[in-house]
Amino acid sequence: MTLPSHSNRLGCRLRTGLLLAVFGASLALAGCGFQLRGTGNDSGPIMQHLLLQVADDTPQNELARELRRRLESAGVSIDPSARLQLNLGAANYSENQLGYGGSGGNQERELILRVPYSVQRVFDGAYLVDQQYVESRGSYSTSTSQLLQRDDERTQLRLRLAGDAAQQLIERMRALSASPLAEQQ
């Protein structure tokens, strides 16, 4: 029988030590309440019920559709008997030209979505959050010779911006639901 060489024993000790250090760090982080983003309580329900009032509430309102979908997937019921009401103003899209590419007609355009919102208790009408705004921005490239592609890119960007704004509203409602003000009746 041959004995392991000194270098093999040293390598084995280093690997074992490293494994124990990683395991110990994992236990220490778990013990102090550390959670990976997106896997903790943030993915749970915000609140059980919410009354939603949306200006320009039409089937074409991408933000209203996306907000309802995301609220429901977070476990929130849109309910007229809810204690809190989220008031969503009219979405305002503005478009700016960022750059121009010269003879080819290439352009870089920025699209900005800005939406006012407020939150109030239903039973007394008190505002927990007075009028504030969520804003989402994005850009797309276009050419004067590709108008159909420009319209498609703009439409896709509008949908992405609506999703971003809906997520911002979800996060703000999540923060508010943790507040003692939201619990008062």
VENCORQUI-V209393 format. One line per field, one symbol per residue. burial: b if it has 16 or more other ideal C-beta (glycine too) atoms within 10 Angstrom, else e. A space follows every 50 residues. Layout:
# VENCORQUI-V209393
burial = ???
This chain:
# VENCORQUI-V209393
burial = eeeeeeeeeeeeeeeeeeeeeeeeeeeeeeeeeeeeeeeeeeeeebbeeb bbebeeeeeebbbbbbbbebbeebebeeeeebbbbbbbbebebeeeeeee eeeeeebebebebbbebbbbbbeeeeeebeeeebebebebebeeeeeeeb eebbeebbebbbbbbbebbbebbbebbeeeebeee
